[in-house]
């Protein structure tokens, strides 16, 4: 990959778009897991994930929940 001002974005936008879509999917799946609902009813807008029942969580809250769940438990 080469960087050079705006050229690097122009040439790499597809990769960035795929990465963003994967992150969005992961956040939706984490919200569905926490809330115990199917992903089908979940929407995303303005960095907030919303369930069909009105629950919501910011991207940061869901990332924190995912990090906490993935951290090894110590006794």
C-alpha positions as CSV (number, residue, x, y, z in Angstrom):
1,X,0.0,0.0,0.0
2,X,1.2,3.4,-0.9
3,X,0.3,6.6,0.9
4,X,0.4,10.0,-0.8
5,X,-2.2,12.6,0.3
6,X,-5.7,12.0,-1.0
7,X,-4.5,9.4,-3.5
8,X,-4.3,6.7,-0.7
9,X,-7.9,7.2,0.2
10,X,-9.1,7.2,-3.4
11,X,-7.2,3.9,-4.1
12,X,-8.2,2.2,-0.8
13,X,-11.8,3.3,-0.2
14,X,-13.1,-0.2,-1.0
15,X,-11.0,-1.7,1.8
16,X,-12.1,0.9,4.3
17,X,-15.7,0.5,3.3
18,X,-15.5,-3.3,3.8
19,X,-13.8,-2.8,7.2
20,X,-16.5,-0.3,8.3
21,X,-19.3,-2.7,7.2
22,X,-17.7,-5.5,9.2
23,X,-17.4,-3.3,12.3
24,X,-21.1,-2.3,11.9
25,X,-22.1,-5.9,11.6
26,X,-20.1,-6.8,14.7
27,X,-21.8,-4.0,16.7
28,X,-25.2,-5.1,15.6
29,X,-24.4,-8.7,16.6
30,X,-23.1,-7.7,20.0
31,X,-26.3,-5.6,20.7
32,X,-28.5,-8.6,19.6
33,X,-26.5,-10.9,22.0
34,X,-26.8,-8.5,24.9
35,X,-30.4,-7.8,24.4
36,X,-31.4,-11.3,23.5
37,X,-33.1,-10.4,20.3
38,X,-32.6,-11.2,16.6
39,X,-30.4,-8.9,14.5
40,X,-33.2,-8.3,12.0
41,X,-34.9,-5.6,14.0
42,X,-31.8,-3.6,14.9
43,X,-31.0,-0.4,13.2
44,X,-27.9,1.9,13.2
45,X,-27.8,5.6,12.8
46,X,-25.5,8.4,14.1
47,X,-23.2,6.0,15.9
48,X,-26.1,4.5,17.9
49,X,-27.5,1.0,17.7
50,X,-31.2,0.8,18.4
51,X,-33.5,-2.2,19.0
52,X,-37.1,-2.4,17.9
53,X,-38.2,-2.1,21.5
54,X,-36.5,1.3,22.0
55,X,-33.3,0.1,23.6
56,X,-30.2,1.8,22.4
57,X,-26.4,1.7,22.9
58,X,-23.6,3.8,21.5
59,X,-20.8,2.2,19.5
60,X,-18.5,2.9,22.5
61,X,-20.8,1.0,24.9
62,X,-20.9,-2.0,22.7
63,X,-17.2,-2.0,22.1
64,X,-16.6,-1.9,25.9
65,X,-19.1,-4.7,26.4
66,X,-17.2,-6.8,23.8
67,X,-13.8,-6.1,25.3
68,X,-15.1,-7.0,28.8
69,X,-16.6,-10.3,27.5
70,X,-13.4,-11.2,25.6
71,X,-11.1,-10.4,28.6
72,X,-9.8,-13.5,30.4
73,X,-11.3,-14.0,33.8
74,X,-8.8,-14.0,36.7
75,X,-9.5,-15.4,40.1
